[in-house]
Amino acid sequence: MTEFGLIEYVARLFGDVDRQGWESIGDDCTVLPIGGGEVLVMTTDMLQEDVHFLRGATSAYELGRKSLTVNLSDVAAMGIKPVAALLSLALPSDATDEWAKEFLDGFHSLAKEHGVALVGGDTTSSKAGISINVVAIGRGRAECVKRRAAAQVGDVIFVGDKLGASALGLKDILRGEYATALAEVHRNPVAQIAEGEWLGAREEVHAMMDLSDGLASDLCHILKLSHCGAEVDVESIPAVGGDVESAVCGGEDYKLLFTVAGSAAEQLQRDFREHFGVEIYAVGRITASSEAEICWMENGRKITPQWRGFSHF
């Protein structure tokens, strides 16, 4: 069973259980209306030693920040401000003292930067490496929530920053080159939290999610739920070092992927630049299609690269 096959099985299996107002599986976060036009959004993510990180290549402080970053990125991808988190740790005996303190210092530093309260969690021992699980909670206006299912034909597809640095950094780490600039980017991702909240307030922004598994994989989630297709201009992809394959397939960039009404795309791009002082990049367009597939275009001609995003299974 693939990762997404397992998720689909879970969704079917629990389809007969009352969700008590929570939205169904499918977005970066689930959503719960709480009255007064406001919602809570909630997400969870895990990091497992030797799967998501190598202890010898990543400091505990960096890992503390990263474990929160990847969850706050999901909240930001909903267009909502993160406000709280829960943290659970399974630690082997050699990570319960100084390592644990350093990890918590890193987690706290990022939480304080964004005003995210730690409101609960759990700890236990582990006989098979470090396991980290974080739940992140956001709160905001219901009309600001962005969902993967909201893309419309004619929308322009944007990415929130250059892509591929994390994938290239991972390659450095796997070669034992821990001190490179790209390896540091991989260990210290920066989620677009303020940017997500700002985009959430823009009506012309339709669908949104964050890029955790690579553009080739993540864009297809939007296409599947929005019942449409996409054309992506390869020459427009802002690939770090010109490495388009790493930018498209590598994952763990934690930048925003979103679609914008075609008539408003250029103005939004200008407004974003004025507000944040950096660029967002238009990489393609949403098309009418019965297949949730990406058509890769290069200088106006269709190409057929065998690009696939990261798969956990």
N, C-alpha and C positions, 0 to 999 in steps of 0.2 A: 504494500500500500504506500502510495506517495504521501508526502506531507499534506498536500491539499486534498487528496483523497481521504485522508484521516479526518481533516477538518470538516469535509462535507459529510462524512459518516456521523461525526459528533452532532452536526446541525440537524441531520435527519433523526438521529436517535432521541434528541431532546426536544424535537418538534411538538411532542404531546405534553410538555411540561409548561405550565403558565409562567411567563417571563416576568410577571408582576410589574409591567410597565417598561422594562428594559428592552431596548431594540435587539434584534437578532444578530447573529454572527455575520461578519462580512466587512466591517470597516476597521480602521486602526484602533478605534475605541467603540465600546457600546455606549448608548446614550439613555439617560433617564430624565424625563421632564420632572421638575420639582416645584412647579407653580410660579406665578408671576412672570411668565415668559422666559424662565431660566431652565437650564439643564445641568446635570452632572454628566461627565464623560469619564470612562474608566478603561484602563488597559493593563496588561501584565506582560512581562517578558523575563526570560531566563538567560543566564550566562553560566556555562558549565566549563570547568577547567579541562584543558586539552581538546575542547571542541570550539569554544569561543575565545579562549585566551590561553597563553602559555605563561605560567607563573614566573618563569625565569626571564621572560622578555617584557613583562609588564609590571610596573610597581603597583603595590596595593593602593596607593593614593590615586594613581591613574585609573585603576579598575573601579574604585569607588565612584569616581566622577562618571566614568563611562557607563556603569550599570544604571545610573539615574538618567544620564543623557539619552540613552536609547528609548527609554520610556517616555520622557518628556517630549521627545520628538514625535511620538505617536499622538500625544495630546495636541501638540502644535499643528499636526497634520489635519486635525478636525476643525481648526480655526478657533480653538479655545485656549484660555490661559490655564496652565497647571497650577494647582493650589496645595496639593497634599500627596503623600506617598506612604506606602507600607513596604517594609524590607524584611525578607527572610533569608537566613544564611545557614548553610550546612558546611561546617568547617572541620577539617582533619586536625589532629592534635598539634601539628607543627604550624598552624595558622590561627591559633586562638589568643595569642598575646600581642606582640608588637605588630604582626601582620594585620590582625583584626582592627587594632587601634588606628593604624595608618589608613586602612580601607574606609573606616567610618569618618576619619578626618576628611578624606577626599569626597565622600558622599555628602557630608555636611557642607563643604565649601561650595558645591554646586547648588545644593538646596537653598543655602542662604542667598546666593546670587539671584535666584529667581523667586524667592519668597515661598518656597515649597516646604510645608510642615511635614515632619515625619510623625505619623499618627498611629503606628502599630507595626506588627510583624511577628517574626518567630526566629528562634535559633535552635540548632540541633547539631549533633556530631555527624561526621561523615567518615566513611572508610574508603571512599573512592574519589578524592579530590574535592575541590571547593565548588559548591553550587550556590548561585545567587538568584533570588527571585524578587522582582520589584513590581508593585502595583502603583500606578500613577493615576491621580484623579484631577480632573479639570472642572471648572465651573464658568458658565457664561450664558450669553443670550442664545435662545433657541434658533433665531434667524441667522446666527453666525456659523452654525455647524455646517461643515463641508463633508460630503459623502462621496464615496467612490462611484456611486450609481448616477451621479448628476451630470456627467459629461454630455454635451450636445453636439450634433453634427455642425461643423463649421467652427467649433472652438479651436483656438490656438493652444498648443501644448507647450508648457514652460517647465524648465527646471530652475531651481533656486540658486544654483552656484555651479562651479566647475565640478566635474565628476571624475572618479577614478583614482584619486590620491590614496584613498584607504586601501584599495585593492593592490596598488603598487607598493604601498607600505607593508602590506602583509607579505608580499613576495620578498621584500628585503628581510623581514623578520624570519621567514622560513629559511633564508640563506644564512641566518646567523648575524645579519647586519642590523643590530638593534638601535644604533645611534643615528640613523639617517633622518633627514627631515620628513620623508614620507612615512617612515616607521613611526615617527612621533605623531603624525596626523592619524594613523590607524589607531594608535593607543588613546588618542585624545580627540575624539570626534566632537564637533560643535553643532548642536541642533539649532534649527532656525525657529526659535521659540517666539521671539517678538515678531518675526516675519509672519509666522503662522497666524498669530492673533490679528495682525494687521490685515492679512489677506482674508481672514474670516469675516471681517467687517465690509468687504467689498462684494457687492451684489453680482458684479460681472464675473467673479471667480465662481466656477461651477463645481467641478470635481477636484478633490485634493487627497494626497496621501504622502507618506515619506518614502524615500528611496533607501531601503535596507537590503534588498536582494538583487539590485541592479535594474536599470531601465528596461531591459529586455523582458524581465519577469514582472516587475511591478506595474508597468503600464498596462500589461494584459489584464491585471485585476480590475482596473478601471474600465477597460473595454468590455470585459465579460459582464460586469454588473450594469454597465450603461448600454449594453446591446448595440455596440458600434465597433468600428475599426479605426485604424490610424495610419497615417503616413508620417514617417520620420525622416528628416533630411540629415543624412550622416555627416555632411560637411558642417552642419550647424551645431552638432553636439560639442559642448565645451569640455573636451577631453584633456585632462592633465597630461602634459608631455606628448600630446598628440596620439596617445594610445587609446583609440576608440574602443577596442574590444574590452579593455579593463574598465573603461567608463561605462560601458553598456552592460557588462556581465558581472563585474566584480562585487558590487554591493558594499554595504556598511558606510555609505557616504552620509546618510541621514540628512539629506537635503530634500527640499520639498519638490514634489511633482504635482502640477495642477493645470487645469484647463480654464481658458478665459474666452468669453464671447468674442468672436472675431472682430466685431466693430469697435470693441473697447480695448483690444490687446495693446496697441501702441501707446495709448494714454496710460494704461496701467503700468507699462514698462517704464514710462517717464516718471510717473508718480513714485514708483518703487525706488528708482534711482535717486530721486530728490529726497525721499524720506530716509533711506538707509545708506546712500552713498556708494552703492554697489549695483552690479548688473544682475538681472535675471535673463535667461536665455530661451528664446523661442526655438523649438527643435522640430516642430511639425504641426499636424492638424488632425482633428477628429473627422472621420469619414463615415458615410452611410455604408454599413456592411452587416451581413448576417453572421459573419465570422469575427470573433474577438481576436483579430490578428493584426500584427504590425507589418506594414509594407515599408521596407527599408528603401529609401531613395538616395541616389548619389548623383549630384549634378543633373537632376531631372529624370534619371533613369532608374528603374527598379533593379535592385541587386538581391541576391539570396544568400547572405552570410548565415552560417550555422551558429547564431548567437543565442545563448541561453543564460538566464540569470541563475543565481545560487539556489540550490535545493538542499534542504536540511536532511533529507532521507536519500 
